[in-house]
Structures are given as structure tokens and as C-alpha cells.
Amino acid sequence: MNIPFTTEQFFDVIAIYNIAVFPIQILMVLAGIVCVIFLHSEKSYKDKIIGSYIGILWLWIGIVYHLIFFTSINTAAYLFGILFILQGLLVLFATVRGEKLKFKFDANVMGYVAYFILVFAIIIYPILLYFFENSIFTTITLGLPCPSSILTFGIFILSTKRFPKYLLIIPSLWTIIGTSAAFNFGVYPDYMMLITAIVAVVYLFSRKKEEG
């Protein structure tokens, strides 16, 4: 994949973004932790909170990161922004109007796999990026595409059987794009995005046969 910008330009944009939106990224991480806690709740509104968080996360990335910041070095970010916005709207619709998104943690193999994915996205990913880049300013956290995609796949794995599988299309497309860039830039934690995408897609599509 031909990347139209350098590694230095990419991380410069990350640094500019992090400085400009601070402390939003901290609030997003805290909100992600709250959503994980809500997975264990029996409250009737927990599904709307979790689904709304994922939808808003994708809208934020599409509007703020892609359209405002990333377009400065990559014109393809306009398309990425539209796709992320569309994904955010689809998740919000399924959460608020469609009432199809419901989540629950079950103490089984896939439940624990999903839990590890969530912990990786929220905590392990930014820690690894910090040590790789040795700078807090270029640390990638929730609110940026790759860890947010990893979190999304983890949350989707914990969905109920009525999960609308069209919600996997855009995150899977981004996984292909993001993993290609990771290979060029040496952002090794991004490879987890490919693993989680494969696990989520295979599991969510095979689960229908098991329940059918």
C-alpha cells in the first residue's frame, strides 16, 4: 500500500491532535472503563449507554480526527471521515431506534477473549505506544481510529444474538487500511486490530448457526 505521508508526518498529526483536544482523550478512556463496568450491570439502560458510547466514538473520529486533523496530510481522510461518521450513525440508530444492540458479559471463553480485547484497547495499547514512541504527545488512545476499532470489535463480541452484522463492514474495511499502514510505520500494536477483526467476524457469523 502506497502511503502518501511519512511516519514523522503521521505522528506529528497525532501530537497536534492530542494537544488540541486534551483532556477529551482522558474522558474517552474513562468512559470506556465505565462501559466495561456496565457490561456487568442488570440496568435496563446499560445497552443504550454502551451503544451510544461506541457510536459517539466513531462520530468523533470521523469528524474531529479525520476531517479536521488527518486531512492535512492525507486527502483520503475525507473518505475515511465519511465512513467513520456513517458507522457512528448506524451504531446510534441500532442503539436508540432499532433496539438491536444489547450486550452482556458471559463467563465463557469468548467472554474472556472479548474482555482481554477491551483491556488491550483501553489500557495496554496506549502503554505500548508510549514505550514505542517515548512521548506522551504521540501516544494513541481511544478517540483515535485503531484502538477504538479494537474496542468496538470487543464490544460487538459481547453482543446478543440479534446483533446487526452490517455493523461489521466499515470496521473491517478500516482494519485492512489500518493494518497496512501499521506495517509501513511499525506500529505493532495495530496488528491486534486485525486479530480482533478476524475473531469478531468469525465468531459473530458462526454464532448464528449455533443458535439457529
N, C-alpha and C positions, 0 to 999 in steps of 0.2 A: 504494500500500500504506500503510495507516494504522499508523504506528509508535507504540506505547504508551509511549515514553520519549523523552527529549531526547538530542541529541548529547552534551551535557555529562554526562548520567547514564551514557550508554554508555561514554564514555572514563573516567569515574570508576571504573566497574566494571573496566575494563581495568587501570587503575592499581592498584586494590586487589588484583586477581589477580596482577599482576606482582610486587608487593611480597611477597605471601603465599607464592608458590611459588618465589621466587628461591632457588637458581640453576637450578631444573629447566629453565626455558626455554633456558638456555645448553647444558645437556646434550642437550636435544632437537635443537637446531641442530647440535651436534657429531655426534650420532647420525645425523642426516640426511646430513651430509657423508660419514660412514663408509659409509652405504648407497649413495651415489653412487659411491664408490670401489669397493665390492663389485660394482657393475654390470660392472666390467671384469675381475672375478675368474673363474677357472675352478673355484673350490672348489665342492664338491657342496652345501655347506650355505648358500651365499650366498642362495639363493631364500628359505629359511626365515628368515634374518636380515632381509632386506628386507621380506618379507610380514609378519613379526611386528612389525616397527617400525611399519608402516602401521596394522596392527590395534590395537596398543597406543596409538598416537597418537589414533585415533578413540575408543577407550575412555576415554582421559584427558580428551579434550574433553567427551565426554558426561557423565562422572561429575563431574569437577572443575570445568570452566568452566561448563557449562550448569546442572547441578543444584545446585552449591554457590554459584556466584557470579552467574550471569546471571539466575537465578530471582528475585533481589532486585528486579529492575526489569521483568521480563517473565515472566508466568506461562506463556507459550508455550514457555519454555525447558525446561519439564518434558517436553514432547513432543519438542523438539529433542534433549534429553538421551537419551531413549529411542531415537530414530532413530540417533544417533551411536554409542550403545552397541551397537545391533543391527548397524550397519555394521562396527564393530570386531570383533564376534564372527564375523560372516560372513567377514571377511578372514582372521581367525585360523584358522577352520575350513578355508577353502580352502588355507591355507598349511600347516597341520600335519596335517590329516586328509585333506582332499580331494586334496592334492598337485597342484593345478591351476595354482597361481601360480608361474610361472617367468619370470625377467627376464633380458634381455640387451641390451647396447648394440650397435647395428649402425651403422656409419659410413655412413648414408644420410640422406636429407632428414628423415624422421620421427625418426630417431635424434637428429639435431642439434636439431630442434624440441623434442623431449622434454627434451634436455639444457638448452636455454635455459629451459624451464619450471621445471626443478629449480633452476637457479641463481637464477631470479627468486623462487621461493618461499623459498629458504633465505637469500639474501643481499640481492637488490635490493628485495624487498617491505618488509622491516623498515627498510632505509635510507630508502626513500621515505616511510614512515610517520613516521620520526623527523623528517625535514625538514618534513613537513606539520604535525605536531603540536608540533615543537620541544621534545619532552620524552621522555626515556628511559623514563619510567614509563608512558607511554601508547603506547609502541611495540608493535606487534603482530608476533609471531614464531610459529614453529612451536609447536604446542601450543594455538593458538587456531584457530578454525574456517576462516577464509578462506585464509591461506597454507598451512595443512595440506591443504585441499581442492585447491589448485593443485598442491601437491607430489604428492598422490595421483593426480591425472589424469596428471601427467608420468610417474610410475612405471608406471601402467597402460598408457600408450602403449608402453612398453618391454617389455611382457609378451609371452609367446609366443602362438601361435595358439589354445591351449587355454584362454585367458582366459575365466572365467565372467562373462558380460556382466551378470548381475543385480547385480554389484558396482558398476555404474554408476548404479543407480536412486537410492539415497539421496544420493550426492554431487551428482547432477544436480538433485534436489529442493532441496538446500541451496543450490546455485548460484542458483536462481531467488529464493529467500528472501534470500540474502546480497547479491545484486546489487541487489535492490530497496532494501535498507537502505543500501547504498553510495550509491545515487542520492540518498537523503534526507540522508545525513550528509556527502557529499562525500569519501568515502574512495575516491579514484580508482584506487588500485592494485587494488581489489577487482574492477574490470572485467576484469582479467586472468583472473579465475576463470571468467567467462562465456566468454571466448575459449578457454581451455584445455578447458572442458567441451565446447564445440562441436567442437573439434579432436579430442578423445579419443573422443567418441561416434561422430562420423562416421567416423573412421579405424578404430576397433575393429569397427564393424559392417560397413564396406565391405571390410575386410581378409579377412573370411570368404569373400567372393565371389572375391577374388584368389587365395586359397589352395585354394579348394574344388575 
